[in-house]
Amino acid sequence: MRFDFSNVDDVESFVSVPAGVHAVRVAEVREGRARDGSTRWTFRLEVLDGDHAGRTAAWDSLTWSERGIYRVKKVLAALGIDVSGEVEVEPKDLVGLRARVLVQPEEREDPISGKRQVRMRVPYLGYEPLEGGARPELTGGEDPGVDGWDDGEDAGAHEPSRRNGRSGNAGPAPF
C-alpha cells in the first residue's frame, strides 16, 4: 500500500464529544495536590443525554486555594451545593451531581512525550445549573447512573436535601 502521510497531523486527540454546552454529571473525583500544595479535586464529567450519553465531556478540577476559591464557589453552586454559608463537602459528595457545562477544545504539548494533544476543557466560568435541579434523588448514597435522574418534569415535587450543603437548584448562571 502506498500512502502520503505528509498531510496527517501528529496530534493525539482525546476528544469524544463536540464542542458546546452539554448536560453532564460528575462521574468520578480524584483528590490530589496542586503545585502550590493546595488541595485539588479533579473530576470526570460524563454526558447525560443525546448521541454522546455516557461519554466523557471533559476532565476538570477545583483548586482549594485563595486564588481558586472563587471558581470553586461558582462550580459548587452550579452543581447544586448551597454555598451561601459554611459548607462541609467531601470529594465523594460531588459524584452524581449534574450541571450544564461548556466544553472547548484545547491543544497542548505533553511535557513528557513532547506530542501535541487535543482535549476538551471547561472555561473558568463554564458551568450553569441544570434545569430541573442539579442532583438526583439518591437513597443509600449510591449513584444510579444516567437512567436514575429526575427528568425535571416534577422537579418541584422533591424537596432538596441540604445534607452536606446540597440544594436542589442554585439558579441561573450566565456563560
GROMACS elastic network, one bead per residue, 0.5 to 0.9 nm:
[ bonds ]
;  ai    aj funct       b0    kb
    4     7     6  0.71718   500
    4     8     6  0.82780   500
    5     8     6  0.51968   500
    5     9     6  0.84633   500
    6     9     6  0.79936   500
    8    11     6  0.88512   500
    9    12     6  0.86829   500
   10   115     6  0.74758   500
   10   116     6  0.69724   500
   10   117     6  0.86763   500
   11   107     6  0.84650   500
   11   115     6  0.68143   500
   11   117     6  0.52521   500
   11   118     6  0.68682   500
   12   115     6  0.73478   500
   12   116     6  0.62550   500
   12   118     6  0.62384   500
   12   119     6  0.87872   500
   13    16     6  0.85138   500
   13   107     6  0.89229   500
   13   116     6  0.86856   500
   13   117     6  0.57269   500
   13   119     6  0.64480   500
   14   117     6  0.73443   500
   14   118     6  0.59561   500
   14   119     6  0.50957   500
   14   120     6  0.75555   500
   15    18     6  0.75851   500
   15    19     6  0.89889   500
   15    56     6  0.84870   500
   15    57     6  0.78659   500
   15    58     6  0.82160   500
   15   105     6  0.75846   500
   15   118     6  0.67572   500
   15   119     6  0.54098   500
   15   120     6  0.60125   500
   16    52     6  0.80137   500
   16    55     6  0.66079   500
   16    56     6  0.66246   500
   16    57     6  0.68034   500
   16    58     6  0.87120   500
   16   119     6  0.88309   500
   16   120     6  0.84322   500
   17    20     6  0.87724   500
   17    47     6  0.85460   500
   17    52     6  0.63990   500
   17    55     6  0.71861   500
   17    56     6  0.74113   500
   17    57     6  0.58521   500
   17    58     6  0.86816   500
   17   103     6  0.87948   500
   17   120     6  0.82541   500
   18    21     6  0.89431   500
   18    52     6  0.88105   500
   18    57     6  0.84038   500
   18   103     6  0.80956   500
   18   104     6  0.82457   500
   18   105     6  0.86470   500
   18   120     6  0.87959   500
   19    22     6  0.87382   500
   19    57     6  0.88728   500
   19   102     6  0.74986   500
   19   103     6  0.53670   500
   19   104     6  0.50170   500
   19   105     6  0.66202   500
   19   120     6  0.75795   500
   20   101     6  0.80390   500
   20   102     6  0.53354   500
   20   103     6  0.54551   500
   20   104     6  0.66771   500
   21   100     6  0.64448   500
   21   101     6  0.53431   500
   21   103     6  0.63456   500
   21   126     6  0.87556   500
   22    47     6  0.64264   500
   22    48     6  0.79179   500
   22    49     6  0.83688   500
   22    57     6  0.76865   500
   22    99     6  0.83393   500
   22   100     6  0.54905   500
   22   101     6  0.54949   500
   22   102     6  0.65112   500
   22   103     6  0.76731   500
   23    46     6  0.83409   500
   23    47     6  0.58664   500
   23    48     6  0.56721   500
   23    49     6  0.70261   500
   23    98     6  0.71958   500
   23    99     6  0.58593   500
   23   101     6  0.65303   500
   23   130     6  0.68966   500
   24    27     6  0.87173   500
   24    45     6  0.58015   500
   24    46     6  0.51371   500
   24    48     6  0.50988   500
   24    49     6  0.81377   500
   24    53     6  0.87929   500
   24    56     6  0.88341   500
   24    57     6  0.75805   500
   24    97     6  0.83990   500
   24    98     6  0.54220   500
   24    99     6  0.56564   500
   24   100     6  0.60733   500
   24   101     6  0.70166   500
   24   130     6  0.86040   500
   25    44     6  0.83317   500
   25    45     6  0.55879   500
   25    46     6  0.53720   500
   25    47     6  0.66363   500
   25    48     6  0.65764   500
   25    79     6  0.87724   500
   25    94     6  0.89567   500
   25    95     6  0.75310   500
   25    96     6  0.55795   500
   25    97     6  0.53993   500
   25    99     6  0.65135   500
   25   100     6  0.86698   500
   25   134     6  0.87282   500
   25   135     6  0.88302   500
   25   145     6  0.88061   500
   25   146     6  0.82908   500
   26    29     6  0.74615   500
   26    43     6  0.65500   500
   26    44     6  0.58696   500
   26    46     6  0.63790   500
   26    79     6  0.89080   500
   26    94     6  0.63678   500
   26    96     6  0.52544   500
   26    97     6  0.55991   500
   26    98     6  0.62227   500
   26    99     6  0.86033   500
   27    43     6  0.72384   500
   27    44     6  0.55361   500
   27    45     6  0.58611   500
   27    46     6  0.59503   500
   27    56     6  0.87709   500
   27    94     6  0.85344   500
   27    95     6  0.56034   500
   27    96     6  0.61512   500
   27    97     6  0.83707   500
   27   143     6  0.89036   500
   27   145     6  0.85356   500
   28    42     6  0.83799   500
   28    43     6  0.55115   500
   28    44     6  0.54736   500
   28    45     6  0.77923   500
   28    91     6  0.88182   500
   28    92     6  0.79323   500
   28    94     6  0.81066   500
   28    95     6  0.57539   500
   28    96     6  0.82532   500
   29    41     6  0.63695   500
   29    42     6  0.56249   500
   29    44     6  0.66575   500
   29    61     6  0.89198   500
   29    91     6  0.60278   500
   29    92     6  0.67205   500
   29    94     6  0.73841   500
   29    95     6  0.68123   500
   30    40     6  0.82848   500
   30    41     6  0.56471   500
   30    42     6  0.51466   500
   30    43     6  0.61618   500
   30    44     6  0.88189   500
   30    91     6  0.73703   500
   30    92     6  0.88876   500
   31    39     6  0.72313   500
   31    40     6  0.59065   500
   31    42     6  0.63628   500
   31    43     6  0.86974   500
   31    91     6  0.70190   500
   32    38     6  0.85142   500
   32    39     6  0.60160   500
   32    40     6  0.50985   500
   32    41     6  0.62104   500
   32    42     6  0.75206   500
   33    36     6  0.77823   500
   33    37     6  0.54713   500
   33    38     6  0.55592   500
   33    40     6  0.50787   500
   33    41     6  0.80883   500
   33    63     6  0.82728   500
   34    37     6  0.52345   500
   34    38     6  0.52870   500
   34    39     6  0.62978   500
   34    40     6  0.57455   500
   34    63     6  0.69477   500
   34    64     6  0.88969   500
   35    38     6  0.73855   500
   36    65     6  0.86152   500
   37    40     6  0.87405   500
   37    65     6  0.88691   500
   38    63     6  0.65778   500
   38    64     6  0.58825   500
   38    65     6  0.56570   500
   39    62     6  0.83558   500
   39    63     6  0.59664   500
   39    64     6  0.53628   500
   39    65     6  0.74032   500
   40    61     6  0.65995   500
   40    62     6  0.55512   500
   40    64     6  0.61095   500
   40    65     6  0.86479   500
   41    60     6  0.84125   500
   41    61     6  0.53671   500
   41    62     6  0.52325   500
   41    63     6  0.65694   500
   41    64     6  0.82135   500
   41    91     6  0.67832   500
   42    59     6  0.69245   500
   42    60     6  0.56808   500
   42    62     6  0.64974   500
   42    63     6  0.86209   500
   43    58     6  0.85589   500
   43    59     6  0.55968   500
   43    60     6  0.54913   500
   43    61     6  0.59329   500
   43    62     6  0.84494   500
   43    91     6  0.89591   500
   43    94     6  0.87401   500
   43    95     6  0.86496   500
   44    56     6  0.67435   500
   44    57     6  0.77821   500
   44    58     6  0.61791   500
   44    60     6  0.65634   500
   44    61     6  0.87223   500
   45    55     6  0.85010   500
   45    56     6  0.57543   500
   45    57     6  0.55542   500
   45    58     6  0.54908   500
   45    59     6  0.60246   500
   45    60     6  0.75259   500
   45    98     6  0.86476   500
   45   101     6  0.88875   500
   46    53     6  0.74467   500
   46    54     6  0.57180   500
   46    55     6  0.55387   500
   46    57     6  0.55191   500
   46    58     6  0.74897   500
   47    50     6  0.81409   500
   47    52     6  0.62947   500
   47    54     6  0.53685   500
   47    55     6  0.56227   500
   47    56     6  0.62823   500
   47    57     6  0.59246   500
   47   146     6  0.87013   500
   48    52     6  0.78523   500
   48    54     6  0.62566   500
   48    55     6  0.83632   500
   48    98     6  0.86220   500
   48   145     6  0.88623   500
   48   146     6  0.58320   500
   48   147     6  0.87866   500
   49    52     6  0.65848   500
   49    54     6  0.76149   500
   49   146     6  0.78835   500
   50    53     6  0.54616   500
   52    55     6  0.56273   500
   52    56     6  0.85199   500
   52    57     6  0.86107   500
   53    56     6  0.86075   500
   53   146     6  0.81205   500
   54    57     6  0.88856   500
   54   146     6  0.76282   500
   56    59     6  0.76821   500
   57   101     6  0.88213   500
   57   103     6  0.70761   500
   57   120     6  0.68704   500
   57   121     6  0.83777   500
   58   103     6  0.70258   500
   58   104     6  0.89884   500
   58   119     6  0.74356   500
   58   120     6  0.52068   500
   58   121     6  0.57378   500
   58   122     6  0.70853   500
   59   119     6  0.87707   500
   59   120     6  0.76139   500
   59   121     6  0.68866   500
   59   122     6  0.80501   500
   60   121     6  0.68672   500
   60   122     6  0.66204   500
   61    72     6  0.89592   500
   62    68     6  0.71760   500
   62    69     6  0.81568   500
   62    71     6  0.73761   500
   62    72     6  0.56973   500
   62    75     6  0.82444   500
   63    66     6  0.88347   500
   63    67     6  0.82841   500
   63    68     6  0.53327   500
   63    69     6  0.69996   500
   63    71     6  0.84005   500
   63    72     6  0.70408   500
   64    67     6  0.81302   500
   64    68     6  0.59023   500
   64    69     6  0.56681   500
   64    72     6  0.70557   500
   65    68     6  0.50317   500
   65    69     6  0.57080   500
   66    69     6  0.55825   500
   66    70     6  0.81591   500
   67    70     6  0.73412   500
   67    71     6  0.87052   500
   68    71     6  0.56704   500
   68    72     6  0.63833   500
   68    73     6  0.89482   500
   69    73     6  0.61542   500
   69    74     6  0.86752   500
   70    73     6  0.52437   500
   70    74     6  0.64244   500
   70    75     6  0.87902   500
   71    74     6  0.50380   500
   71    75     6  0.60418   500
   71    76     6  0.84178   500
   71   124     6  0.69184   500
   71   125     6  0.71923   500
   72    75     6  0.52912   500
   72    76     6  0.60041   500
   72    77     6  0.84519   500
   73    76     6  0.52813   500
   73    77     6  0.60732   500
   73    78     6  0.86529   500
   73    81     6  0.89591   500
   73    83     6  0.65101   500
   74    77     6  0.52002   500
   74    78     6  0.62744   500
   74    79     6  0.87077   500
   74    83     6  0.85795   500
   74   125     6  0.74199   500
   74   127     6  0.77223   500
   74   128     6  0.85874   500
   74   173     6  0.88425   500
   75    78     6  0.51184   500
   75    79     6  0.62274   500
   75    80     6  0.87908   500
   75    81     6  0.88640   500
   75    99     6  0.89705   500
   75   125     6  0.78142   500
   75   126     6  0.84833   500
   75   127     6  0.61882   500
   75   128     6  0.78719   500
   76    80     6  0.64280   500
   76    81     6  0.53501   500
   76    82     6  0.77530   500
   76    83     6  0.72315   500
   76    94     6  0.84664   500
   76   166     6  0.89460   500
   77    80     6  0.51086   500
   77    81     6  0.50362   500
   77    82     6  0.61506   500
   77    83     6  0.61144   500
   77    84     6  0.89657   500
   77   128     6  0.83578   500
   77   129     6  0.76290   500
   77   166     6  0.87542   500
   77   167     6  0.86180   500
   77   169     6  0.83190   500
   77   170     6  0.56229   500
   77   171     6  0.85349   500
   78    81     6  0.73623   500
   78    98     6  0.81670   500
   78    99     6  0.61033   500
   78   100     6  0.80988   500
   78   127     6  0.60748   500
   78   130     6  0.76059   500
   78   134     6  0.72763   500
   78   169     6  0.78569   500
   78   170     6  0.59943   500
   78   171     6  0.78763   500
   78   172     6  0.83009   500
   78   173     6  0.75251   500
   79    94     6  0.78645   500
   79    97     6  0.57567   500
   79    98     6  0.55683   500
   79    99     6  0.54647   500
   79   100     6  0.87984   500
   79   127     6  0.82681   500
   79   128     6  0.78243   500
   79   129     6  0.61965   500
   79   130     6  0.79764   500
   79   133     6  0.86487   500
   79   134     6  0.53420   500
   79   135     6  0.73703   500
   79   166     6  0.84875   500
   79   167     6  0.88593   500
   79   168     6  0.88260   500
   79   169     6  0.81999   500
   79   170     6  0.77329   500
   80    83     6  0.88284   500
   80    97     6  0.73521   500
   80    98     6  0.78502   500
   80    99     6  0.80977   500
   80   129     6  0.69642   500
   80   130     6  0.87685   500
   80   133     6  0.70922   500
   80   135     6  0.65627   500
   80   165     6  0.87173   500
   80   166     6  0.57458   500
   80   167     6  0.51443   500
   80   168     6  0.54731   500
   80   169     6  0.53646   500
   80   170     6  0.54218   500
   80   171     6  0.88471   500
   81    87     6  0.84428   500
   81    89     6  0.88887   500
   81    94     6  0.89513   500
   81   134     6  0.84305   500
   81   162     6  0.80593   500
   81   164     6  0.80343   500
   81   165     6  0.54218   500
   81   167     6  0.51808   500
   81   168     6  0.76623   500
   81   169     6  0.82514   500
   81   170     6  0.73800   500
   82    85     6  0.75563   500
   82    86     6  0.89111   500
   82    87     6  0.74954   500
   82   162     6  0.74297   500
   82   164     6  0.88608   500
   82   165     6  0.51691   500
   82   166     6  0.52289   500
   82   167     6  0.52613   500
   82   168     6  0.85048   500
   82   169     6  0.87531   500
   82   170     6  0.72151   500
   83    86     6  0.70059   500
   83    87     6  0.64721   500
   83   165     6  0.71994   500
   83   166     6  0.84291   500
   84    87     6  0.83446   500
   85   165     6  0.89564   500
   86   165     6  0.82268   500
   87   164     6  0.70025   500
   87   165     6  0.54255   500
   87   166     6  0.88464   500
   88   164     6  0.56902   500
   88   165     6  0.64352   500
   89    92     6  0.83161   500
   89    93     6  0.63144   500
   89    94     6  0.82040   500
   89   164     6  0.56891   500
   89   165     6  0.69580   500
   89   166     6  0.89066   500
   90    93     6  0.53702   500
   90    94     6  0.74685   500
   90   164     6  0.82659   500
   91    94     6  0.57434   500
   91    95     6  0.75206   500
   92    95     6  0.54928   500
   92    96     6  0.89454   500
   93    96     6  0.80037   500
   93    97     6  0.80678   500
   93   164     6  0.74100   500
   93   166     6  0.88919   500
   94    97     6  0.55445   500
   94    98     6  0.86718   500
   95    98     6  0.86546   500
   95   143     6  0.73009   500
   96   135     6  0.68816   500
   96   136     6  0.71043   500
   96   142     6  0.86673   500
   96   143     6  0.57241   500
   96   144     6  0.79724   500
   96   145     6  0.73690   500
   97   134     6  0.58141   500
   97   136     6  0.70075   500
   98   129     6  0.77007   500
   98   130     6  0.66505   500
   98   133     6  0.80856   500
   98   135     6  0.59506   500
   98   136     6  0.81666   500
   99   127     6  0.66961   500
   99   128     6  0.59867   500
   99   131     6  0.82492   500
   99   133     6  0.83422   500
   99   134     6  0.57822   500
   99   135     6  0.86095   500
  100   126     6  0.82317   500
  100   127     6  0.57994   500
  100   128     6  0.52669   500
  100   129     6  0.59670   500
  100   130     6  0.52809   500
  100   131     6  0.85070   500
  101   122     6  0.69084   500
  101   123     6  0.88173   500
  101   126     6  0.54688   500
  101   128     6  0.64605   500
  101   129     6  0.86811   500
  101   130     6  0.89561   500
  101   175     6  0.89232   500
  102   121     6  0.82615   500
  102   122     6  0.58481   500
  102   123     6  0.70602   500
  102   125     6  0.87632   500
  102   126     6  0.50190   500
  102   127     6  0.66288   500
  102   128     6  0.87812   500
  102   175     6  0.79508   500
  103   120     6  0.58020   500
  103   121     6  0.53526   500
  103   123     6  0.71229   500
  103   126     6  0.74655   500
  104   119     6  0.82177   500
  104   120     6  0.52535   500
  104   121     6  0.53843   500
  104   122     6  0.64237   500
  104   123     6  0.75061   500
  105   118     6  0.63469   500
  105   119     6  0.55777   500
  105   121     6  0.61538   500
  105   122     6  0.88652   500
  106   117     6  0.81287   500
  106   118     6  0.54759   500
  106   119     6  0.54834   500
  106   120     6  0.59534   500
  106   121     6  0.64363   500
  107   116     6  0.66965   500
  107   117     6  0.54869   500
  107   119     6  0.65807   500
  107   120     6  0.87496   500
  108   111     6  0.88634   500
  108   115     6  0.83206   500
  108   116     6  0.55550   500
  108   117     6  0.54034   500
  108   118     6  0.65206   500
  108   119     6  0.82801   500
  109   112     6  0.86964   500
  109   113     6  0.81575   500
  109   114     6  0.56728   500
  109   115     6  0.54910   500
  109   117     6  0.60219   500
  109   118     6  0.88062   500
  110   113     6  0.55618   500
  110   115     6  0.54163   500
  110   116     6  0.61340   500
  110   117     6  0.66787   500
  111   114     6  0.54691   500
  111   115     6  0.79850   500
  112   115     6  0.82269   500
  113   116     6  0.87090   500
  122   125     6  0.78711   500
  122   126     6  0.55887   500
  122   127     6  0.78880   500
  123   127     6  0.82506   500
  124   127     6  0.83175   500
  125   128     6  0.83138   500
  125   174     6  0.83969   500
  125   175     6  0.65025   500
  126   174     6  0.86125   500
  126   175     6  0.58830   500
  127   173     6  0.75144   500
  127   174     6  0.83438   500
  127   175     6  0.71054   500
  128   170     6  0.86760   500
  128   171     6  0.83076   500
  128   172     6  0.64710   500
  128   174     6  0.68717   500
  128   175     6  0.72386   500
  129   132     6  0.86520   500
  129   133     6  0.70902   500
  129   134     6  0.61374   500
  129   169     6  0.67113   500
  129   170     6  0.63107   500
  129   171     6  0.65094   500
  129   172     6  0.62030   500
  129   173     6  0.68553   500
  130   133     6  0.57673   500
  130   134     6  0.55202   500
  130   135     6  0.89462   500
  130   169     6  0.78641   500
  130   171     6  0.89907   500
  130   172     6  0.86084   500
  131   134     6  0.75214   500
  131   152     6  0.69894   500
  131   155     6  0.88351   500
  131   169     6  0.78910   500
  131   171     6  0.87805   500
  131   172     6  0.85933   500
  132   135     6  0.88729   500
  132   150     6  0.76443   500
  132   151     6  0.71525   500
  132   153     6  0.73483   500
  132   154     6  0.79548   500
  132   155     6  0.51497   500
  132   156     6  0.79945   500
  132   168     6  0.82818   500
  132   169     6  0.74155   500
  133   136     6  0.78441   500
  133   150     6  0.82680   500
  133   152     6  0.71531   500
  133   155     6  0.66598   500
  133   156     6  0.88688   500
  133   160     6  0.86818   500
  133   167     6  0.84877   500
  133   168     6  0.50093   500
  133   170     6  0.80214   500
  134   167     6  0.80845   500
  134   168     6  0.58739   500
  134   169     6  0.59538   500
  134   170     6  0.80039   500
  135   138     6  0.84057   500
  135   149     6  0.79205   500
  135   150     6  0.82927   500
  135   160     6  0.83273   500
  135   166     6  0.82725   500
  135   167     6  0.81030   500
  135   168     6  0.63384   500
  135   169     6  0.83408   500
  136   143     6  0.83729   500
  136   144     6  0.82609   500
  136   148     6  0.72049   500
  136   149     6  0.51692   500
  136   150     6  0.59660   500
  136   168     6  0.88960   500
  137   148     6  0.83451   500
  137   149     6  0.74270   500
  137   150     6  0.72226   500
  137   158     6  0.78955   500
  137   160     6  0.81259   500
  137   161     6  0.88368   500
  138   141     6  0.60023   500
  138   142     6  0.65218   500
  138   143     6  0.69580   500
  138   144     6  0.74829   500
  138   148     6  0.86846   500
  139   142     6  0.65470   500
  139   143     6  0.86821   500
  140   143     6  0.89578   500
  142   145     6  0.89863   500
  143   146     6  0.89446   500
  143   148     6  0.80578   500
  144   147     6  0.68690   500
  144   149     6  0.74667   500
  145   148     6  0.56213   500
  145   149     6  0.73891   500
  146   149     6  0.61437   500
  147   150     6  0.87343   500
  148   151     6  0.88372   500
  149   152     6  0.85152   500
  150   153     6  0.77530   500
  150   154     6  0.78518   500
  150   155     6  0.70073   500
  151   154     6  0.76134   500
  151   155     6  0.76148   500
  152   156     6  0.82928   500
  153   156     6  0.83790   500
  154   157     6  0.53563   500
  154   158     6  0.76673   500
  155   158     6  0.61409   500
  155   159     6  0.86230   500
  155   168     6  0.87528   500
  156   159     6  0.69602   500
  156   160     6  0.89477   500
  158   161     6  0.89542   500
  158   168     6  0.86638   500
  159   167     6  0.88541   500
  159   168     6  0.75326   500
  160   163     6  0.89665   500
  160   166     6  0.75166   500
  160   167     6  0.54196   500
  160   169     6  0.82915   500
  161   164     6  0.84396   500
  161   165     6  0.81435   500
  161   166     6  0.62009   500
  161   167     6  0.59987   500
  161   168     6  0.72937   500
  162   167     6  0.53898   500
  162   168     6  0.83983   500
  163   166     6  0.59259   500
  163   167     6  0.83191   500
  167   170     6  0.70442   500
  169   172     6  0.85743   500
  170   173     6  0.84257   500
